[in-house]
Amino acid sequence: MTDVQNIGHLIFGYKLNPFLSLRINQNTILESILFSSAIAEDLRVYLGQQQFSQLGVITDSNTAIACYPLIKEILPEQHRLFSFQAGEANKNLNTCIEIWKWMTDSGFDRKALVLNLGGGVTGDMGGFCASTYKRGIRFINIPTTLLSQVDASVGGKLGIDFNGFKNHIGVFNNPEAVIISDQFLKTLPAEELRSGYAEVIKHGLIADPNYFHDLKFEDWGQQDWKTIIEKSISIKKEVVEKDPKESGLRKILNFGHTIGHAFESFYLDSEKHLLHGEAIAVGMICEAYLSQTRMGMEAADLDLISESLLRVFGKIEFPDADVPNIIALCSQDKKNEGETINFSLLKKIGECDYNIAVSESEIQDAILFYKEVKHE
């Protein structure tokens, strides 16, 4: 039994799921994912098993208030805290410079350890800064949103936005561990919880039709979140294990994201600002349309996907004049090759393919489909 498994048994008191500690290709270790129902005590025991010279905690302005107090008392007295203004708009090089300066001023050496306490922005940016400071120091992700727990925390993708393009600068690097507690979900506003639910829906659409059909779309907030988190992580883990650097199969996790990221980026600094899940919901409807026209997915599946997502997320309105700019942003998607815009599209609910070349005119048709789709 590995040290991580021993720790897991000690902390959590139940048999570990097989995906908590995995070896990929015999030489790459996927991050350890640990589940907690008593985050302060479990983190205290976990940190007691670690060796580090300094401990830093990175939060945003929201988690500094709502989540940091839940663990503060069990942290070493000399730990250092850095907090940045919450929001995707601050996931950039300017904030990274402030984080690197904080690490330097705090005297962090290469044996320091950083806890990223927050959502996807905190985990992505905090992990990126830790991975590049002094050529890399260790970090642990403690995701506090549904979105980061089911998606951003798993798979070792780290990065920041640059010149209006999402996650344009970054690296692959795994944290020492990801510690997940559904206690943090109680701190979330409803719209943040709903944002994370988009990724849950995506996992069912790309890999497990039974999971998708079992999800709630009317009373979506009344669910067993612990079970959902574990199921979604297991789906993402299985994909990442087979393709850790996104050279092939892992691209299916981007279903809904080519057009969704374009919407998110275009409206990032505007009054129409969209949360990540809200934008991905738009993207999934658009890309479900492309799945029907390009992959032969049944029209009934397109209707079901559209109706289900609209029940949860409603419909956003935007002028026709914005569409060309949104399409242009699709050309910067990381799945693209040269001037070819590549999509991950559904053959049917539960089965996804990748590297499907789509023209700008087809993207425009997909966006117009979204604009015209009926929402009761």
Phi, psi and omega in degrees: 000136182285164177300320181298319180294320177301315179298316180301316178296320181297316186282312195260344169071018175214162183299130183289142171295151186295346183265008183290328178214116187231149174249125182255130179053028175068358182219356179243126184259124174286147183305147175282131181246116185243135181256138184227142173248359178217081195299319183296309182293317181295321178292323178301314180294318181297312180296331177295342179268354185257155173245128179205152181274321176221155178236125175243148178237127177251127177227169165259179186295336178279311183289339174298328181270316189270330190243321180305319179299337181289339182237351189305316188292339182264357180278153176305143185301328184270013180294155182247142183244136171233130179231135179241162181295127185297149174128144179303329182298341181259010178272073189213178183297326180300316178292322177302318179301318178295321179293314179298322177296317177300316178300317181293313180295332179280353179075026181296129172258188186285356175258009177289160179230136181243134172258121174265104185254101181165197181275200184298324179298314180295314180295316180298310186282318178297319178293322178297315180295319178296322183288341183250344179289124182051036182065017171122120169238163185286151177213155177237135176261130174239087185288137186247356178246157176301319181302311182288330180289321183267347187223292191295333185282345189249131170113354172077014176277128180227148177168180182224165176275153183210127179052037177085001181254129184291134173052040187283332180241126181180184182217166166260124176198134184270139172291164173300322180196159169242121180251119188245128177226129178287354174303324183292335182297335179291343180272354189272140166294157184302322183292330177287321176297317179296322179302315179294332182294337178299319180290327175299311178301317179302318181301319176294318183295324185270341192219341188210096182298326179294321177299314179300312184292337180276347181289153179266138179239345173273285178269062188296334182283348184259077184221166175276090187295325180300315180295319180296316180300313181296321180292315180296319178297321181295324177293311181295320179302316183298322179289313183295323180301323181280336185211075187294335184252016175058045176271347181202260189307324184301340180297340179296337178293349179267009175305130181086351188266337181296307177282324181298315177296325179297317176297315182298316181292317184296322183261011187304315185255025184244175177291341179271016183315131181250138168293158184306311182295326177296318179291320181291328175298317175300313181299322181292324177293315178299317184281339170293323175299314177296327177297323179286319183279329184258328186251356179077018175301142184297144180300328179296324177293319177300315179298316182294316179298313181298312181298318183295314181293321180293327177299321183277315191254352185066197184230134176267150179250141179206150183284154177302330183296338180281339190300313180302321179292323177294317178299319180299324179292334177298335182290347179263005181297142186290346178280349185291155176232112184062233180265004180275126178268113183261140179237156165256121188231156183272135167279324174196172178298122180099358180219122187233146174239168185223172182059044176263114181286132182229137181278163178295326178293324177291322176298319178298318178299321181294319179292321177294326175301314179300317181299328186263347183296142184277138176230116183280000000 
